[in-house]
Amino acid sequence: MAINLQKGQRIDLGFTKMTIGLGWDPNEGMGYDFDLDASAIMIDAERKLVSEDYFVFYNNLSSPDGALTHTGDDPSGKNSDGDDDESIIIDLEKIDERVQEILFVVTIEDYERRKQNFGQVRNSYIRIIDNLTNIEIAKYELDEDFSIETGIEFGRLYKRNGNWKFEASGIGYRADLGFFLEKYYKGQIIK
């Protein structure tokens, strides 16, 4: 039986091959489709992106070390039918030794023009599936009202004393994907 995580709760992971599934249901009748994008940011001990190729999202579907693979973009949020909208497959045995943490964020594409935020999204969650047994190990359901937020850090995998752990974050921002890149990227961003 899966563990239902609360915000800030942490668990130890005793396995290395997993899928991080992220799901959501946009409220009906809001005019535009909701294009929510799941991303993984692989950061080092200084909490900076290892390199730009370690920012895994809809335009970069895998990390150079082969540890993370994004299954692709669901531009309307209608492809899942109650299942995960977007998933990231992880093999911790392949992960670059510089990577100490992986942040999982979801942002709303074109939120300003479409006047959208996470307050208009229901049933948001992040879950961890053990790929060897295909069993859901833990799930964090975002039950807060993020009425102005447009980017959310759902959770993070992090390394402590050589072991990987997961924390349910649930931290909201009024920001887009570029905000997260600027926050963790060491180099200059050209807009």
KOLKEVO-149821 format. One record per atom (N, C-alpha, C): x, y, z; atom name. Coordinates in nm, 2 decimals, always signed. Layout:
// residues N
c1, c2, c3, at
X, Y, Z, CA
...
***
This chain:
// residues 191
c1, c2, c3, at
+0.08, -0.12, +0.00, N
+0.00, +0.00, +0.00, CA
+0.09, +0.12, +0.00, C
+0.05, +0.22, -0.08, N
+0.13, +0.34, -0.10, CA
+0.12, +0.43, +0.02, C
+0.23, +0.51, +0.05, N
+0.23, +0.60, +0.16, CA
+0.17, +0.73, +0.10, C
+0.07, +0.79, +0.17, N
+0.02, +0.92, +0.13, CA
+0.10, +1.03, +0.21, C
+0.18, +1.10, +0.13, N
+0.27, +1.20, +0.19, CA
+0.20, +1.33, +0.22, C
+0.24, +1.40, +0.32, N
+0.20, +1.53, +0.35, CA
+0.31, +1.63, +0.32, C
+0.28, +1.76, +0.30, N
+0.38, +1.86, +0.26, CA
+0.49, +1.85, +0.36, C
+0.62, +1.85, +0.31, N
+0.74, +1.85, +0.39, CA
+0.78, +1.71, +0.44, C
+0.69, +1.61, +0.42, N
+0.73, +1.47, +0.47, CA
+0.83, +1.41, +0.37, C
+0.92, +1.33, +0.43, N
+1.03, +1.27, +0.36, CA
+1.03, +1.12, +0.38, C
+1.07, +1.05, +0.28, N
+1.08, +0.90, +0.29, CA
+1.22, +0.86, +0.23, C
+1.27, +0.75, +0.28, N
+1.39, +0.68, +0.22, CA
+1.35, +0.60, +0.11, C
+1.43, +0.59, +0.00, N
+1.40, +0.51, -0.11, CA
+1.50, +0.39, -0.11, C
+1.45, +0.27, -0.11, N
+1.53, +0.15, -0.11, CA
+1.54, +0.09, -0.25, C
+1.52, +0.16, -0.35, N
+1.53, +0.11, -0.49, CA
+1.58, +0.22, -0.58, C
+1.62, +0.18, -0.70, N
+1.69, +0.28, -0.79, CA
+1.62, +0.30, -0.92, C
+1.53, +0.22, -0.96, N
+1.46, +0.23, -1.08, CA
+1.31, +0.27, -1.05, C
+1.27, +0.39, -1.10, N
+1.14, +0.44, -1.06, CA
+1.09, +0.53, -1.17, C
+0.96, +0.56, -1.16, N
+0.89, +0.66, -1.24, CA
+0.83, +0.76, -1.15, C
+0.85, +0.89, -1.18, N
+0.79, +1.00, -1.11, CA
+0.67, +1.04, -1.20, C
+0.55, +1.01, -1.15, N
+0.43, +1.05, -1.23, CA
+0.37, +1.17, -1.18, C
+0.33, +1.26, -1.26, N
+0.27, +1.39, -1.22, CA
+0.13, +1.40, -1.29, C
+0.03, +1.43, -1.22, N
-0.10, +1.44, -1.28, CA
-0.18, +1.56, -1.23, C
-0.28, +1.60, -1.31, N
-0.37, +1.71, -1.28, CA
-0.49, +1.71, -1.36, C
-0.60, +1.77, -1.32, N
-0.72, +1.79, -1.40, CA
-0.75, +1.94, -1.40, C
-0.75, +2.00, -1.52, N
-0.79, +2.14, -1.53, CA
-0.95, +2.15, -1.51, C
-0.99, +2.26, -1.45, N
-1.13, +2.28, -1.43, CA
-1.19, +2.30, -1.57, C
-1.31, +2.25, -1.59, N
-1.38, +2.26, -1.72, CA
-1.43, +2.40, -1.74, C
-1.45, +2.44, -1.86, N
-1.52, +2.56, -1.90, CA
-1.43, +2.69, -1.87, C
-1.30, +2.67, -1.87, N
-1.21, +2.79, -1.84, CA
-1.17, +2.86, -1.97, C
-1.22, +2.82, -2.08, N
-1.18, +2.88, -2.21, CA
-1.07, +2.81, -2.28, C
-0.95, +2.83, -2.24, N
-0.83, +2.77, -2.30, CA
-0.80, +2.63, -2.24, C
-0.73, +2.55, -2.32, N
-0.67, +2.43, -2.27, CA
-0.56, +2.47, -2.17, C
-0.54, +2.38, -2.07, N
-0.43, +2.40, -1.98, CA
-0.31, +2.32, -2.03, C
-0.20, +2.39, -2.06, N
-0.07, +2.32, -2.10, CA
+0.02, +2.33, -1.98, C
+0.01, +2.23, -1.89, N
+0.10, +2.22, -1.78, CA
+0.23, +2.13, -1.82, C
+0.34, +2.18, -1.78, N
+0.47, +2.11, -1.82, CA
+0.54, +2.07, -1.69, C
+0.57, +1.94, -1.69, N
+0.66, +1.88, -1.58, CA
+0.80, +1.88, -1.63, C
+0.89, +1.92, -1.53, N
+1.03, +1.93, -1.56, CA
+1.11, +1.87, -1.44, C
+1.23, +1.83, -1.47, N
+1.32, +1.78, -1.37, CA
+1.45, +1.87, -1.38, C
+1.49, +1.92, -1.26, N
+1.61, +2.00, -1.26, CA
+1.72, +1.93, -1.17, C
+1.83, +1.89, -1.24, N
+1.93, +1.81, -1.17, CA
+2.04, +1.90, -1.12, C
+2.05, +1.92, -0.99, N
+2.14, +2.02, -0.93, CA
+2.25, +1.95, -0.85, C
+2.36, +2.03, -0.84, N
+2.48, +1.98, -0.77, CA
+2.48, +2.02, -0.62, C
+2.59, +2.00, -0.55, N
+2.60, +2.03, -0.41, CA
+2.58, +2.18, -0.38, C
+2.61, +2.27, -0.48, N
+2.59, +2.41, -0.46, CA
+2.45, +2.46, -0.50, C
+2.36, +2.36, -0.52, N
+2.22, +2.39, -0.56, CA
+2.21, +2.46, -0.69, C
+2.30, +2.43, -0.79, N
+2.30, +2.48, -0.92, CA
+2.29, +2.37, -1.02, C
+2.23, +2.40, -1.14, N
+2.22, +2.30, -1.24, CA
+2.35, +2.25, -1.28, C
+2.37, +2.12, -1.29, N
+2.50, +2.06, -1.33, CA
+2.55, +2.12, -1.46, C
+2.46, +2.12, -1.56, N
+2.48, +2.18, -1.69, CA
+2.34, +2.19, -1.76, C
+2.33, +2.27, -1.86, N
+2.20, +2.30, -1.92, CA
+2.14, +2.17, -1.97, C
+2.22, +2.07, -2.01, N
+2.16, +1.94, -2.05, CA
+2.09, +1.86, -1.94, C
+2.12, +1.90, -1.82, N
+2.06, +1.83, -1.70, CA
+1.93, +1.90, -1.65, C
+1.87, +1.98, -1.74, N
+1.74, +2.04, -1.72, CA
+1.65, +1.96, -1.82, C
+1.57, +1.86, -1.76, N
+1.49, +1.77, -1.84, CA
+1.35, +1.82, -1.85, C
+1.30, +1.85, -1.97, N
+1.17, +1.90, -1.99, CA
+1.13, +1.87, -2.13, C
+1.02, +1.93, -2.18, N
+0.96, +1.89, -2.31, CA
+1.05, +1.91, -2.43, C
+1.15, +2.00, -2.42, N
+1.25, +2.02, -2.53, CA
+1.38, +1.95, -2.51, C
+1.40, +1.88, -2.40, N
+1.52, +1.80, -2.37, CA
+1.47, +1.68, -2.29, C
+1.43, +1.57, -2.36, N
+1.36, +1.46, -2.29, CA
+1.45, +1.37, -2.22, C
+1.58, +1.38, -2.22, N
+1.67, +1.29, -2.14, CA
+1.80, +1.36, -2.10, C
+1.85, +1.31, -1.98, N
+1.97, +1.37, -1.93, CA
+2.09, +1.30, -2.00, C
+2.20, +1.37, -2.01, N
+2.32, +1.31, -2.07, CA
+2.37, +1.18, -2.01, C
+2.35, +1.16, -1.88, N
+2.40, +1.04, -1.82, CA
+2.30, +0.92, -1.84, C
+2.19, +0.95, -1.90, N
+2.09, +0.84, -1.93, CA
+2.00, +0.81, -1.81, C
+2.01, +0.88, -1.70, N
+1.94, +0.85, -1.57, CA
+1.80, +0.90, -1.58, C
+1.77, +1.00, -1.65, N
+1.63, +1.06, -1.65, CA
+1.58, +1.06, -1.80, C
+1.45, +1.01, -1.81, N
+1.39, +1.02, -1.94, CA
+1.24, +1.07, -1.92, C
+1.21, +1.18, -1.99, N
+1.08, +1.25, -1.98, CA
+1.00, +1.18, -2.09, C
+0.88, +1.14, -2.06, N
+0.79, +1.06, -2.16, CA
+0.72, +1.15, -2.26, C
+0.74, +1.28, -2.24, N
+0.68, +1.38, -2.34, CA
+0.57, +1.47, -2.29, C
+0.54, +1.57, -2.37, N
+0.45, +1.67, -2.33, CA
+0.30, +1.64, -2.36, C
+0.22, +1.67, -2.26, N
+0.07, +1.66, -2.28, CA
+0.02, +1.80, -2.29, C
+0.01, +1.86, -2.41, N
-0.02, +2.01, -2.42, CA
-0.16, +2.05, -2.38, C
-0.25, +1.96, -2.36, N
-0.39, +2.00, -2.33, CA
-0.43, +1.95, -2.19, C
-0.36, +1.85, -2.13, N
-0.40, +1.79, -2.01, CA
-0.51, +1.69, -2.02, C
-0.54, +1.65, -2.15, N
-0.66, +1.57, -2.17, CA
-0.62, +1.42, -2.21, C
-0.49, +1.40, -2.22, N
-0.44, +1.27, -2.27, CA
-0.44, +1.16, -2.16, C
-0.45, +1.20, -2.03, N
-0.43, +1.10, -1.93, CA
-0.55, +1.02, -1.89, C
-0.67, +1.07, -1.89, N
-0.79, +1.01, -1.85, CA
-0.78, +0.95, -1.71, C
-0.74, +1.03, -1.62, N
-0.73, +0.99, -1.48, CA
-0.60, +0.94, -1.44, C
-0.51, +0.91, -1.53, N
-0.37, +0.86, -1.50, CA
-0.27, +0.98, -1.50, C
-0.14, +0.94, -1.49, N
-0.04, +1.05, -1.50, CA
-0.05, +1.13, -1.63, C
-0.03, +1.26, -1.62, N
-0.03, +1.34, -1.74, CA
+0.11, +1.34, -1.80, C
+0.21, +1.35, -1.72, N
+0.35, +1.34, -1.77, CA
+0.43, +1.26, -1.66, C
+0.53, +1.19, -1.72, N
+0.61, +1.11, -1.63, CA
+0.76, +1.12, -1.66, C
+0.84, +1.10, -1.56, N
+0.98, +1.10, -1.58, CA
+1.04, +0.97, -1.52, C
+1.10, +0.89, -1.61, N
+1.16, +0.76, -1.57, CA
+1.30, +0.78, -1.52, C
+1.33, +0.72, -1.41, N
+1.46, +0.75, -1.34, CA
+1.53, +0.61, -1.31, C
+1.66, +0.61, -1.34, N
+1.75, +0.51, -1.30, CA
+1.87, +0.57, -1.22, C
+1.86, +0.56, -1.09, N
+1.96, +0.63, -1.00, CA
+2.10, +0.56, -1.01, C
+2.10, +0.44, -1.07, N
+2.24, +0.38, -1.08, CA
+2.32, +0.45, -1.19, C
+2.25, +0.52, -1.28, N
+2.32, +0.59, -1.40, CA
+2.35, +0.73, -1.37, C
+2.30, +0.78, -1.26, N
+2.31, +0.93, -1.23, CA
+2.45, +0.98, -1.22, C
+2.48, +1.09, -1.28, N
+2.61, +1.16, -1.27, CA
+2.64, +1.18, -1.12, C
+2.76, +1.16, -1.08, N
+2.80, +1.17, -0.94, CA
+2.79, +1.32, -0.89, C
+2.79, +1.41, -0.98, N
+2.77, +1.55, -0.94, CA
+2.63, +1.59, -0.90, C
+2.53, +1.51, -0.94, N
+2.39, +1.54, -0.91, CA
+2.36, +1.50, -0.77, C
+2.32, +1.59, -0.69, N
+2.29, +1.57, -0.55, CA
+2.14, +1.58, -0.52, C
+2.07, +1.64, -0.62, N
+1.93, +1.67, -0.59, CA
+1.86, +1.68, -0.73, C
+1.73, +1.63, -0.73, N
+1.65, +1.65, -0.85, CA
+1.52, +1.71, -0.81, C
+1.49, +1.83, -0.86, N
+1.37, +1.90, -0.83, CA
+1.26, +1.87, -0.94, C
+1.14, +1.84, -0.90, N
+1.03, +1.82, -1.00, CA
+0.93, +1.93, -0.99, C
+0.93, +2.01, -1.10, N
+0.84, +2.13, -1.10, CA
+0.74, +2.11, -1.21, C
+0.63, +2.18, -1.19, N
+0.52, +2.19, -1.30, CA
+0.49, +2.33, -1.32, C
+0.49, +2.38, -1.44, N
+0.46, +2.51, -1.47, CA
+0.34, +2.52, -1.57, C
+0.27, +2.63, -1.58, N
+0.16, +2.65, -1.67, CA
+0.21, +2.74, -1.79, C
+0.21, +2.68, -1.90, N
+0.26, +2.75, -2.03, CA
+0.16, +2.86, -2.06, C
+0.21, +2.98, -2.09, N
+0.13, +3.09, -2.14, CA
+0.03, +3.13, -2.04, C
+0.06, +3.13, -1.91, N
-0.04, +3.16, -1.81, CA
-0.09, +3.30, -1.81, C
+0.00, +3.39, -1.85, N
-0.05, +3.53, -1.85, CA
-0.16, +3.56, -1.95, C
-0.13, +3.52, -2.07, N
-0.23, +3.55, -2.18, CA
-0.36, +3.47, -2.15, C
-0.35, +3.35, -2.10, N
-0.47, +3.27, -2.08, CA
-0.53, +3.29, -1.94, C
-0.47, +3.38, -1.86, N
-0.52, +3.41, -1.73, CA
-0.54, +3.28, -1.65, C
-0.44, +3.20, -1.63, N
-0.45, +3.07, -1.57, CA
-0.36, +3.06, -1.45, C
-0.40, +2.98, -1.35, N
-0.31, +2.96, -1.23, CA
-0.35, +2.82, -1.17, C
-0.28, +2.78, -1.07, N
-0.30, +2.65, -1.01, CA
-0.43, +2.64, -0.93, C
-0.49, +2.75, -0.90, N
-0.62, +2.75, -0.84, CA
-0.73, +2.70, -0.93, C
-0.70, +2.70, -1.06, N
-0.80, +2.65, -1.16, CA
-0.77, +2.50, -1.19, C
-0.68, +2.44, -1.12, N
-0.65, +2.30, -1.15, CA
-0.68, +2.21, -1.03, C
-0.74, +2.09, -1.05, N
-0.78, +2.00, -0.95, CA
-0.70, +1.88, -0.95, C
-0.70, +1.80, -0.84, N
-0.64, +1.67, -0.83, CA
-0.50, +1.66, -0.88, C
-0.42, +1.76, -0.84, N
-0.28, +1.76, -0.87, CA
-0.20, +1.67, -0.77, C
-0.11, +1.59, -0.83, N
-0.03, +1.50, -0.75, CA
+0.11, +1.47, -0.81, C
+0.20, +1.42, -0.73, N
+0.32, +1.36, -0.77, CA
+0.32, +1.22, -0.70, C
+0.37, +1.12, -0.78, N
+0.38, +0.99, -0.72, CA
+0.50, +0.92, -0.76, C
+0.55, +0.82, -0.68, N
+0.67, +0.74, -0.71, CA
+0.62, +0.60, -0.73, C
+0.67, +0.54, -0.85, N
+0.64, +0.40, -0.88, CA
+0.77, +0.33, -0.89, C
+0.78, +0.21, -0.82, N
+0.89, +0.12, -0.83, CA
+0.88, +0.05, -0.96, C
+0.98, +0.07, -1.05, N
+0.97, +0.02, -1.19, CA
+0.99, -0.13, -1.19, C
+1.05, -0.19, -1.09, N
+1.07, -0.34, -1.09, CA
+0.94, -0.41, -1.05, C
+0.86, -0.35, -0.96, N
+0.74, -0.42, -0.92, CA
+0.62, -0.35, -0.98, C
+0.63, -0.24, -1.04, N
+0.52, -0.16, -1.09, CA
+0.42, -0.12, -0.99, C
+0.47, -0.10, -0.86, N
+0.38, -0.07, -0.75, CA
+0.41, +0.08, -0.71, C
+0.30, +0.15, -0.69, N
+0.31, +0.29, -0.64, CA
+0.35, +0.28, -0.49, C
+0.47, +0.35, -0.47, N
+0.53, +0.35, -0.33, CA
+0.48, +0.47, -0.25, C
+0.47, +0.58, -0.31, N
+0.42, +0.70, -0.23, CA
+0.36, +0.80, -0.33, C
+0.27, +0.88, -0.27, N
+0.19, +0.98, -0.35, CA
+0.17, +1.10, -0.26, C
+0.19, +1.22, -0.32, N
+0.17, +1.35, -0.25, CA
+0.06, +1.42, -0.34, C
-0.05, +1.44, -0.28, N
-0.16, +1.51, -0.34, CA
-0.16, +1.66, -0.30, C
-0.15, +1.75, -0.39, N
-0.14, +1.89, -0.37, CA
-0.28, +1.94, -0.33, C
-0.31, +1.96, -0.20, N
-0.44, +1.99, -0.16, CA
-0.46, +2.14, -0.12, C
-0.35, +2.22, -0.13, N
-0.36, +2.36, -0.10, CA
-0.42, +2.44, -0.22, C
-0.47, +2.55, -0.19, N
-0.52, +2.64, -0.29, CA
-0.41, +2.73, -0.34, C
-0.36, +2.71, -0.46, N
-0.26, +2.80, -0.51, CA
-0.33, +2.89, -0.61, C
-0.40, +2.99, -0.56, N
-0.48, +3.07, -0.64, CA
-0.41, +3.17, -0.73, C
-0.29, +3.20, -0.70, N
-0.21, +3.29, -0.79, CA
-0.09, +3.23, -0.85, C
-0.05, +3.11, -0.80, N
+0.07, +3.04, -0.84, CA
+0.06, +2.98, -0.98, C
+0.17, +2.99, -1.05, N
+0.17, +2.93, -1.19, CA
+0.29, +2.84, -1.21, C
+0.37, +2.82, -1.11, N
+0.48, +2.72, -1.11, CA
+0.49, +2.66, -0.97, C
+0.50, +2.53, -0.96, N
+0.50, +2.46, -0.83, CA
+0.61, +2.36, -0.83, C
+0.69, +2.36, -0.73, N
+0.79, +2.25, -0.70, CA
+0.71, +2.15, -0.62, C
+0.68, +2.04, -0.69, N
+0.60, +1.93, -0.63, CA
+0.68, +1.85, -0.53, C
+0.80, +1.82, -0.57, N
+0.88, +1.73, -0.48, CA
+1.03, +1.73, -0.53, C
+1.11, +1.66, -0.45, N
+1.25, +1.65, -0.49, CA
+1.31, +1.52, -0.44, C
+1.40, +1.46, -0.52, N
+1.48, +1.35, -0.48, CA
+1.61, +1.42, -0.43, C
+1.67, +1.37, -0.32, N
+1.80, +1.43, -0.28, CA
+1.88, +1.32, -0.21, C
+2.01, +1.34, -0.22, N
+2.11, +1.24, -0.17, CA
+2.16, +1.29, -0.04, C
+2.15, +1.20, +0.06, N
+2.21, +1.22, +0.20, CA
+2.29, +1.10, +0.24, C
+2.41, +1.12, +0.27, N
+2.50, +1.01, +0.32, CA
+2.50, +0.89, +0.22, C
+2.49, +0.92, +0.09, N
+2.50, +0.82, -0.01, CA
+2.36, +0.75, -0.04, C
+2.26, +0.79, +0.03, N
+2.12, +0.73, +0.01, CA
+2.03, +0.84, -0.05, C
+1.94, +0.79, -0.14, N
+1.84, +0.88, -0.20, CA
+1.71, +0.88, -0.12, C
+1.66, +1.00, -0.10, N
+1.54, +1.02, -0.03, CA
+1.44, +1.11, -0.11, C
+1.32, +1.11, -0.08, N
+1.22, +1.19, -0.15, CA
+1.15, +1.28, -0.05, C
+1.13, +1.41, -0.09, N
+1.05, +1.50, +0.00, CA
+0.94, +1.56, -0.08, C
+0.82, +1.56, -0.02, N
+0.70, +1.63, -0.08, CA
+0.71, +1.78, -0.05, C
+0.74, +1.86, -0.16, N
+0.77, +2.00, -0.14, CA
+0.64, +2.09, -0.13, C
+0.57, +2.09, -0.24, N
+0.45, +2.17, -0.25, CA
+0.47, +2.32, -0.23, C
+0.58, +2.37, -0.30, N
+0.61, +2.52, -0.29, CA
+0.57, +2.59, -0.42, C
+0.48, +2.69, -0.40, N
+0.43, +2.75, -0.52, CA
+0.50, +2.89, -0.55, C
+0.50, +2.92, -0.68, N
+0.56, +3.05, -0.72, CA
+0.47, +3.11, -0.83, C
+0.47, +3.24, -0.84, N
+0.41, +3.30, -0.95, CA
+0.52, +3.32, -1.06, C
+0.54, +3.21, -1.14, N
+0.66, +3.21, -1.22, CA
+0.63, +3.11, -1.34, C
+0.72, +3.12, -1.44, N
+0.72, +3.03, -1.55, CA
+0.84, +2.94, -1.55, C
+0.86, +2.86, -1.65, N
+0.97, +2.77, -1.66, CA
+1.11, +2.84, -1.65, C
+1.11, +2.96, -1.72, N
+1.23, +3.04, -1.72, CA
+1.28, +3.08, -1.58, C
+1.18, +3.10, -1.49, N
+1.22, +3.14, -1.35, CA
+1.30, +3.03, -1.29, C
+1.26, +2.90, -1.31, N
+1.34, +2.79, -1.24, CA
+1.47, +2.78, -1.31, C
+1.48, +2.80, -1.44, N
+1.61, +2.79, -1.51, CA
+1.70, +2.90, -1.45, C
+1.65, +3.02, -1.44, N
+1.73, +3.14, -1.39, CA
+1.78, +3.11, -1.25, C
+1.69, +3.05, -1.17, N
+1.72, +3.03, -1.03, CA
+1.84, +2.93, -1.01, C
+1.85, +2.83, -1.10, N
+1.94, +2.72, -1.08, CA
+2.06, +2.72, -1.18, C
+2.05, +2.80, -1.28, N
+2.15, +2.80, -1.39, CA
+2.27, +2.89, -1.35, C
+2.39, +2.84, -1.37, N
+2.51, +2.91, -1.34, CA
+2.55, +3.02, -1.45, C
+2.52, +2.98, -1.57, N
+2.56, +3.07, -1.68, CA
+2.46, +3.18, -1.71, C
+2.48, +3.25, -1.82, N
+2.40, +3.36, -1.86, CA
+2.29, +3.31, -1.95, C
+2.17, +3.36, -1.92, N
+2.05, +3.32, -2.00, CA
+2.02, +3.43, -2.10, C
+2.01, +3.40, -2.23, N
+1.98, +3.49, -2.33, CA
+1.83, +3.48, -2.36, C
+1.76, +3.59, -2.35, N
+1.62, +3.59, -2.37, CA
+1.58, +3.65, -2.51, C
***
